[in-house]
C-alpha cells in the first residue's frame, strides 16, 4: 500500500465524503498558489509593511487567513502625576535586574558597562516624556544623554520605578548605546506611542554579542502602538531577549500590556512570561534570532494578524510552560528557521486559526506534551518538514486545514500516551510526502478529510494498514457518515476534559 494508490480511489475519498471543498488542487493550481504566497512575501518584505498590504491577495484558499476576528486595540494608559529624574548606583540597578528577572538575568551583563562608575538614570514619582527626561539630564547629568536631531542617545542605563512612567511620544526616538552597555529596566509603565526604541550600531568592547534590551518586570507594564523597534536583544529568550515582559505571582501588574501595529527589525524577540491578558496584534517582525514571540506561563494572550519572517535560529511563535487561553489567529509566518508555531510543555486551551505558514525550516505547527489544542482553517504550505506534528499530546482537534506540499507528512502523530485522543476532521491533503503518519499513536478519529490531491501515500507508518477502511468509510453517503477510528482507546483513564480544565 505504501507503493501507491490508484488515483481513482484517491478521488473517491474526496468526491463521496461529506462537507469537503468543491475542488481538488492540481499541479497548475498548486503552482498558482505557490506564486501567490511568494507574492505575499514580496509585498510584505519591507519592515514597515503590515498584513493589510497583502490583503488583496488573500482570496480563494487564502481567504481563511483574512477571516479571523481582529483583536481589539487597547487604549494607552497614562499617569497624571509628573515624575522626576534622579540617579541610582549601577550596583543597585544590577541588583534590581537580578531580583526582578530571577533566573532570566545574564550574570555577565556588568561586563558590558563601559563606565562602571556612572550611575543609572532613575525615573520615579510620576510620568515623564522622553523630551522631559532629556531636558532634565542635560541640566543635571551631562553626558548621560546625547541629542542627535530627533533621536536621544542614552549612554547610561535607565530605570523606570514602580510608581512611574516613561512615554516615548509620536516622532520621538530613544537609542540605547551598544558601545556603552545601556539598557532599560521598567517596573512601572513604559509607553511607546508612534515613537521609536532602538539600539545603536557598533560593538560592545566588554561583552561579546551584547546588544541593548528592554526588560519590563514585577509590577511593570509595556504598551506600544504604531511603534518601531530595531537591533534590540541578545542571547536566548529571557530578560535580554530584546523586549521582555516578565511577571511575578506575588507582584501582578495592575495594568495590561499590549504591542499593536508596530514594527520589529532585527530584534531578537518579544518574550512574555508569567503575565495575564496580553495582546500582540498587527505587528511586523523581520529577522532576529527568534522566537519573534515567546510565551511562557502566560494566561490569556491574543497573538493575531502579525507578519513574521526570517527568524534566523528558532520558530516564529513559541508557546510553552503551562501557558493557557492562548489565541493565535490570522498570522502570516514565512521563511522562519524553525516551525511556524511551536506549542509545548503543558500548554493548554490554545487555538490556532486562520494562519498562513509557508517556507519554514521545520514544520508549520508542532504540538508537544500539551492538551486541548484546536488547529483549524490554516494554510500549511511547502514547509521543510511535517505540516502539523503532534507528539505526546491529548485532546487535539484538527479541522479544515489545507496541508499542501510539505516535505514530510501533512500530519504526523507520534509517541502518544495510551489515553490520548486526536480528531482529524475535514482537512485537505495535497502533494505532501504522505497524508497522515502514525508512530506509537493512540486513538485517532478521521472524518470527512480530502485526500484527492494526496498521492501516492495516504496513510503512512503504522497507519498504512488502515487505508482500506479509510476508503470504505469515505464511500459512506450522508452527513451522518461514521468516522474511522484508528487504535481505539482501551485505557480506563478518564479522557482529558477541555471544557472544565481537568
N, C-alpha and C positions, 0 to 999 in steps of 0.2 A: 504493500500500500504506500510506502514511502517513495517508491519509484515513480509514482504518477497516479493521476485520476483522470478519467476521460472528461473532457470539457462539458459534455452533455450532462454528466452528473453534477458537476460544479454549478452549471446554470440551474439545474433543478433546485439546488439549495437556495438560490435567490428567487426563482420565479414562483415557488409554491409556499414559501414561508410568509406568514402574515406580518404586516407592519413595516416592510422594508422600503428602501429607496426605490424609485421607479427605474433608475438606470444604473448599469454597472460601469466600471471605469475601464475603458480600453486603453491601448497604448497611446493613441492620439490625445485622449483626454488627460492621461497621466502626464504627457509632455506639456500640455497646455497648463495644467495645474502647477507643475514644477516651474514653468516660466513665470506664472503669475506670482508664486511665492518668491522667486528671485527678484521680480519687480518690486514686490513689497519691501524686500530687504534694501533695494536700491533707493526707494523713496524715503526710507527711514534711516538712511546711512548717517546723515548729519546728526550731531548730538542734540541739537535743539528741536528736532522733529518730534512729533507725537503720533499716537495711533491714528488720530484724525487725518493725518497726511496720507494715509494709505486706505482710508475708508472706502473710497470709490472702487477699490479692488476686492473688497470683502463681499463678493457675490457668489452665487452658486454654492458649491461645497464650503466655501469660505464664509458664507453668511452667518454661520453659527458663531463665528468669532466676534460678530457685531451685535449679537442679540442679548448679551448679558446685561443685567441691570447695572447702571453706573453707580459707583459708591457716592454717597452724599459728600459734599465738600464742606468740612467743618470750618467754622469761623475761627479766626486767630484770637487767642486770649491776650488780654493786656493787664498790666498792673498800673494802678492810678498813682501810686506814690512815686516820688522822684528819688532815685538812688544816688549813691556817691561812690567815688573811685578811691580806693586805698591800695596798699600792697600787703602781701604776706610773704614770709620767708619761703624760699623754694623747698626747704625740708618739710614745711607744713603742707605745701602743695602736694609733694610726693606722698606724704603720709595719708592725705585725704584720697589720693588716687588709689593707693593700696586698700584703704578701708572701704571705699565706695564701690570699687570694682572687684574686690576679693581676688579670686584666682585668675581673673582676666587681666590682671596687671602684668606688664612686662617689667621684670625686675631690673633690666639693663637700661631702662629708659633714661636714667640720670646721665648716662654716658653721652646722650645726645645734647645735653645742656652745655653749650659752649662757655657761658659765663655763669658758673655756679654761685657766684657772689650776688648776682642780680636776683631780685625778688620776682614774684608773680603779681600781675595786676589783679585787683580784687574788687568786683562789683558787689555791693551789698546795700540793703535798706530800701530797695525800690527798683524802678526801671530806668535804664539809660539807653539811648540810641548809640549807634557806633560813632556818630559825629560828636556826641556829648562825651563819650569816653576819650576820643582823640583830642578834643579840646582840653579836657582836664589833664590828660597825660602830657600834653605839650607844656602846660604850666607847672605841673608838679613833678613829673618823672621824665625829663628829657632823655631821649634815646630809646625809650621803651617802644614807642610807635614812630612810624615814619610815613608821611603823606606822599603818595605818588599819584597825583591827579585825583581821580575819584576813588582810588584804592588806598586803604590804610594797611600798611605792613606792620605786623606785630612781631617784635624780636623777643618779647617776654611771653611766657605762658599767661593765660587768662583764666581766672576762676569766677564763676557766677554763683553766688551763695544762695542758700535755700530760700531766702526772703527777697530775692532779687530777680531781675530780668535784663537781658540784653536784646535789643531789637536792631536787626540789620534791615533798614528801610529800602524802598524801591530806589535802585540806582546806586546803592552803597555796596562796597566790596571790602571784605576783610580777608587779608592774605597773611597766613601764618608762615613764619620764616623757617624753611627747612634747614638752612645752614646753622641757625641759632638754636634749633631744637624746640621751637614754640609748639604749643598745643593748647586745647581749650577743654576745661573741665566744668561741666554745668550740673549743679544740683538745684537750680531754680527753674527759670523759663528762658529758653533760647528761641527766638523767633527770627526767621529769615523770610521777609515779605518782599518778593520780587527783587531780592538782592543776591549777593554772591559771597560764597565762602570757599576759599581755596588754599592750597599750599603753594609756596614759591618754588621756582626752579632751583636747581643746584643739588649738591650732595652734602650730607652732614658729615663733618670730619671725625666725630666721636663714635657714632653708631652706624655701621654699615646698613644700608637699606632703609634707614629711618625716613619716614615722611610724617608731617604733622597730621593730627587726628582730632576729632571732636567726640568727647565722651560725656553722655548725659547719664547720671546715676542717682541712686537713692530716691529722693522726692522730686527729682527733676523731670521736666517735660521738654520735648523738642517739637517745634511746629514750623513747617516750611510750605509756602505757596508760591508757585511761579519762580522758584529759586534756581540757582546754578551752583554746582559743586564740582571741584576738579582737583585731581592729584592728591587726594587725602588718603591716608591709611597705609599700614604696612603689617607684615606678619600675618598670622592666621586670624580667623574671626575672634573677636573679643573687644576689649576697650580701645585697642589701637587699630581696629579694622578699617577705619575711615570715618564712619558716622555710626556711633553705637548709642543705644538707649537701654540701660541696664537697671531693672527694677530690683526691689528688695521687699520680702514679705512683711518685715517689720516697719518699713517706711514707704508705703504705697503712695504714688503720686496722686494728688487730687485733681490734676489737670491731665487730660488726654493728650497723647502725641499723635501727630499726623504729618505725612510728607506727600504733597499732591502737586501735580502739574509742574514738576521740576526736572532738571537735567543733571545727570551724573556722568562726568567724563573722566575715565581712568581713576575712579575711586575704588579702593579695594572692595568695599561693600557696605551695606547697611545691616547692622547687627542688632537684633531685637531680642532681649532676654528678660524673662520673669516680669512681664508687664501685662496690662489689661487694656483692651479697647484701643487698638492702633489701626490706622489706615495708611496704606501705601498705594496710591492710585494715580494713574495718568502720568507716570514719570517715564523718563528715557534714561536707560543705563547703557553705557557704551564702554567696553574694555574693562579693565580692573581684573584682579585675580579671581574675585568671586568668593563665595556666593554673592550675587548682587543684592539679594535679600535673604538673610539668615534669621530663622525664628526658632527660639529655644525657650520652652517653658512659658509660652505666651497663651493667654486665654482671650479669645475674641480678636481676630485680625482679619482685615479685608485687604487682600493683595490683588488689585484689579486694574485692567486696562493699561498695564505697563508694557513698555518695549524694552527687552533685554537682549543685547547681542554681544558676542565676542568676549565672554569671560575667559581668562587665559589658563585657569587651573582647575576650577570646580564647576558645579552646577549653577544654573541661573537662580533658582529658588530652592531654599533648603528649610525644611520644617522638621524639627526634632524635639526630643526630651520633654514628653508629656504635653506638648502644645495641643490645644483643643479649640473647637469652634473657629476653624480657620476657613476662610473663603478665598479660593484662588480662581479668578474668573477673567476671561477676556484679554489675557496677556498674549503678547507675541514674543516668542523665545526662539531666537535664530542663531545658529553657529556658535553655541557656547561649548566650552571644553568638556564639561561633564553632562549630566542629564539636564533636561529642561526643568523638571520638578523632582525633588528627592524628599520623600516622607519616611521618617524612621524613628525608632526608639520610643515606642509608646505614645506616639501621636494618635489622636482620635478625633472623630467628628470633623473630618476635613472634606470639603467639597472642591472638586477640580472640574470646572465647567467652561466650555467655550474658549479654550486656549489653542493657539497655533504653535506647534513645536516642530521645528524642522532643522536639519543640518547640525544637530547637536552631537558632540563627540561620543556620547554614550546613548542612552535611550531617551524617550520622550518623558515618561513618568516612571519612577521607581518607588515602590512601597515596601518597607522592610520593618518587621516587628511592630506593626501598628494595627489599628482596628477602626471599624466604622468609617471607611473612606469611600466616597462616591465619586466616580470619574465618569463624566458624561459630556457628550457633544463636543469633543475635542478633535482637532485635526492633527494627526501624528504622522508626519511625512518625512521619509528619507533621513532617518537618524541612523547613527553608525552601529547601534546595537538593537536591542529589543524595543518595540513600540511602547508597551506598558509591561513592566516587570513587577510581579508580586511574589514576595518571599516572606515566609513565616508571619503571615498576617491573617486577620479574621474579619468577617463582617464586611466584605468588599462587594461593591455593586458597580459594574461597568456597563454603561448603556449608551447606545447611539454614538459611538466614537468611530471616526474614519481612520483606519490603520493602513497606511499605504507606503509601499516600497521601503520599508525599514530593513536594514541589513540582517537583523535577526528575526525572531518570530514577531507577529503582530502583538500577541500577548503571551507572556511566559509566567507559569505558576510553579514555584518550586519550594521545597523544604517546608511544607505546611504541617501544622500540628493536627492531631487526629480529629479534633472537634471543629476545625476551621471550615468556613463556607465562603464560596465565591459565586456570584451571579453574573453571567455574561449575556446581556440581553440587547438585541437589535443593533449590534455593531457590524461594520462593513470592513472586510479584509480584501486588500488588493496588492499583489506583487510583493508581498513580504517573503522572507526566506521560507517561512511556514506560517500557517494561520495561528494556531494555539499550540504551545509547547507545554508539556507537563513533565515534572520530575519530582517524585516524593510529594505529590499533591494529595489533598483530601477532597472533600465534596465540592464539585463544580457543577453548576446548573447552566445549561446552554439553551437559549430560546431565541428563535427568530433572527439569527445572525446571517449576514450575507457573505458567502464565500465565492461568489461568482467570479470575481477577479483574482482569486487566490489559487494559483496553480503552479506546480502540481501538488504541493503538500498542504493539506487542510489541517490535520492534527498530527502532532509530532511527539517524539519521546514516548512516554508511557501512555499518552492519549491516542497514539496511532491506531490501536486495535478498535477504537470506537467509531471509526469512520462509517462503517455500515449502519450502525444505529443512528448516527447523525443524519445520514441520507434518509433513512426511514422516518425519523422524527420530522425532518424538514418537509417531507412529502405530505404530512398530515394537513388536511384542509381546515380552515376556520380559525377564528380568533382564539378559540379555546385549545389550540394545539398544545400538547404537553411538552414540557421541557425535557431535554436529555440530561439525566443526572449521571455524572461520572464519579465513581468512588463514593457512593452514598455513605454518610457517616454512620458508624456503629458505636461511637463513643457515647457513654452515659452522661458526659458533662453537659451542662446546660449551655445552649448557644449564647453567644455574646448578644447583649441587649443594647442596641444602638439608640433606642429611644430614651431609656432611663439612665444610661451610662453605667450599667452593671454587667 
